[in-house]
């Protein structure tokens, strides 16, 4: 069996990426972690791609969708503007 077709490999990757997100915050690795977790769940359920390139494309699409969803959910609300009251040099 090919290693990239195993569900636990994707879940382990998701755990590693989520740990990196905790160490280096900024919602960068979290999108990839969610994409890897969903990919692991898809493979666990029995939905898998026929080859590595298609699997990576699906993973990239899932990661992009999760990043865009997080940006919409956690991002700056429409109409909000950051106002700075003090200057760093004062």
ChimeraX attribute file (.defattr): number of C-alpha atoms within 10 A of each C-alpha:
attribute: neighborCount
match mode: 1-to-1
recipient: residues
	/A:1	5
	/A:2	7
	/A:3	9
	/A:4	15
	/A:5	19
	/A:6	14
	/A:7	21
	/A:8	16
	/A:9	15
	/A:10	24
	/A:11	21
	/A:12	15
	/A:13	18
	/A:14	24
	/A:15	17
	/A:16	13
	/A:17	21
	/A:18	22
	/A:19	15
	/A:20	15
	/A:21	18
	/A:22	12
	/A:23	9
	/A:24	11
	/A:25	12
	/A:26	9
	/A:27	15
	/A:28	14
	/A:29	21
	/A:30	23
	/A:31	25
	/A:32	25
	/A:33	27
	/A:34	24
	/A:35	26
	/A:36	27
	/A:37	26
	/A:38	20
	/A:39	26
	/A:40	26
	/A:41	17
	/A:42	14
	/A:43	18
	/A:44	16
	/A:45	10
	/A:46	10
	/A:47	11
	/A:48	18
	/A:49	15
	/A:50	9
	/A:51	11
	/A:52	12
	/A:53	10
	/A:54	12
	/A:55	16
	/A:56	15
	/A:57	12
	/A:58	17
	/A:59	21
	/A:60	17
	/A:61	14
	/A:62	21
	/A:63	23
	/A:64	16
	/A:65	16
	/A:66	19
	/A:67	21
	/A:68	14
	/A:69	13
	/A:70	14
	/A:71	13
	/A:72	11
	/A:73	10
	/A:74	10
	/A:75	10
	/A:76	11
	/A:77	9
	/A:78	6
	/A:79	5
	/A:80	7
	/A:81	8
	/A:82	6
	/A:83	6
	/A:84	7
	/A:85	6
	/A:86	7
	/A:87	6
	/A:88	6
	/A:89	4
	/A:90	4
